[in-house]
Amino acid sequence: NFETLMIPKPKKWDKKWWVVAADILTEDYKWAADLLRQKLREMRFFSLQRTLWCYPFDPRREIEYIVNHYGIGQFVTVMEVVRLDFDDERKMSEYFRTEKIL
């Protein structure tokens, strides 16, 4: 269900981060960019930058579903990241612990 879509939580976290990069042409697809940001917030992704959203578990299936729903798949990519800036990683870890995701 699109409204209740969430990322499954594995039994053990592999200490890797997943980053969703959304470089959306805001003039033609502003509505879709706004809806994507709203959906990522609802799913409790961490906003590292305006167009970069992070999560500790693999979101590829769910993100593919969302971007296909909005017709913006060509503007969004998902990356697995092994290491981040220390301060960014600390902020993200705190956020996901507070949200009871980690």
N, C-alpha and C positions, 0 to 999 in steps of 0.2 A: 504494500500500500504506500503510495507516494507520501501521504501525510505523516505516516508513522515510520518512515524509512530511517534506519539506524545502521551503523557499522557493527558487525558481529565482533565480540570481544573474545580473543583466543584465551586459552587457559594460562599461557605464559607469554609475556611480552619479549620480543627479540631485541629490544633497545634500538630499533630503527624507527625513523620517522617517515611519514608519507606526506608529500607536499603536493597540493593542487595548485597549479599555476593557471590563471585565467586571464589571458590577454585578449579581451573582448573589445571589438570596435564599438565604443560607447555611442557614437552617433546613430548607427543603424541597429544596434542591439542593446541599447541602454536598458530597456525593460528586462531583457534576459539576464544582463549582468546584475541588475538589482535583485531579481528573483533568485539567482544563484547565490549571491551573498547572503540573502535572507535565509535560504535553505541551509547553507553551511553553518550559519549562526545557530539555527534551530537544532542542527545535528551536533552542535558544540565543538566545531572545529576551532582551532586557534588561529586568529588573524595575525600572521607574522608581518605582512605588509598588505596594502589594499588589494593586491591581486595574488597574494600567496597565502594559502590556508594550510594548516598542518594538523595531522592526526597521528596517533601512535599505532594504529592498526590499518591494515590494507583496505582502502576504500574504493578500489578500482571498479568493482561491479556496481556499487551504488552510484559512484560519480558518473560512470558511463550511462546509467539509467537516467540520471538527472539531466545531464547535458543533452542527451538524445531527446528527452521530453521537451526541453527548451529550444532545441535546434541549434545548439552552439558547440557541438562536439569538436569542430575544427579549430576552436579558439582555446580549448582547455586540454591540459596534459597533467598526468599524475606521475610523480617521481618518488622513488624510494631513496632516502638519504641516510647515510651511515653516520655522518658527523656534521654538527652545526656549530656555529659560534657558541662559546661557552655561556654567555649571558642569555642568548636566545633559548638555548636548550634548558637552562635553569628556569626561565620564565614559563616555558611550555610545560615542563615537568610539574611545576607548582600549579599551573592552571588545571592540568588534567587530573592531578591529585585532588584539588579542590572540587572539581566536577565529579569526582569518584569514578573516573574512567580508568585511571591507573591505580 
